[in-house]
């Protein structure tokens, strides 16, 4: 499932996540898929991606960043 979010909006229902893709062509792939419960949100900030639970607990994620290829158009 592709999840589009901004880190401020909480999940409205239970969601299974296997990667987080950013707008600038990068993706974070966790070591293993994870569930976001209703009220959880994902934060892509330093020192790395984290799940922020509805109660405020912050859990850092294990995994790695990948570069995604995107078609680009050069304009002169």
C-alpha positions as CSV (number, residue, x, y, z in Angstrom):
1,X,0.0,0.0,0.0
2,X,1.3,3.5,-0.8
3,X,0.8,5.9,2.0
4,X,1.0,9.6,1.2
5,X,1.4,11.8,4.2
6,X,3.2,14.7,5.7
7,X,4.1,13.4,9.2
8,X,1.5,15.5,10.8
9,X,-1.6,13.6,9.8
10,X,-2.3,10.5,11.9
11,X,-3.4,7.2,10.3
12,X,-7.2,6.9,10.3
13,X,-7.2,3.1,10.4
14,X,-4.8,0.1,10.7
15,X,-2.3,0.2,7.8
16,X,0.5,-2.3,6.9
17,X,3.7,-0.4,5.7
18,X,6.6,-1.9,3.8
19,X,8.3,1.3,2.6
20,X,8.1,5.1,2.9
21,X,8.7,7.0,-0.3
22,X,9.6,10.7,-0.3
23,X,8.8,13.3,-3.0
24,X,12.5,13.8,-3.9
25,X,13.1,10.2,-5.2
26,X,14.2,8.4,-2.0
27,X,12.6,5.6,-0.1
28,X,13.1,4.2,3.4
29,X,12.7,0.4,3.5
30,X,12.2,-0.9,7.1
31,X,14.0,-4.2,8.1
32,X,10.5,-5.7,8.3
33,X,7.0,-4.5,7.5
34,X,5.1,-2.8,10.3
35,X,1.6,-1.9,11.2
36,X,0.5,1.6,11.9
37,X,-2.5,1.7,14.3
38,X,-5.2,4.3,14.1
39,X,-3.8,7.5,15.5
40,X,-0.1,6.7,14.7
41,X,2.0,8.8,12.4
42,X,5.3,8.5,10.6
43,X,8.0,11.1,11.1
44,X,10.8,11.3,8.5
45,X,13.3,13.4,10.5
46,X,16.7,13.2,12.1
47,X,18.2,10.8,13.4
48,X,15.9,8.7,11.1
49,X,12.4,7.7,10.4
50,X,10.2,7.0,13.5
51,X,6.7,6.0,14.3
52,X,5.0,8.3,16.7
53,X,2.2,6.5,18.6
54,X,-1.1,8.1,19.6
55,X,0.2,8.3,23.2
56,X,3.3,10.3,22.1
57,X,5.8,7.4,22.3
58,X,8.4,7.6,19.6
59,X,9.9,4.4,18.1
60,X,12.9,4.6,15.7
61,X,12.8,2.3,12.7
62,X,15.6,-0.1,11.5
63,X,16.1,-0.2,7.8
64,X,17.9,1.7,5.0
65,X,17.4,4.4,2.4
66,X,17.2,3.6,-1.3
67,X,17.3,5.9,-4.4
68,X,14.4,5.6,-6.7
69,X,14.8,6.4,-10.4
70,X,12.5,9.0,-11.8
71,X,12.0,10.2,-15.3
72,X,12.9,13.8,-15.6
73,X,12.4,16.3,-18.3
74,X,15.0,19.0,-18.9
75,X,13.7,22.3,-20.1
76,X,15.9,25.0,-21.7
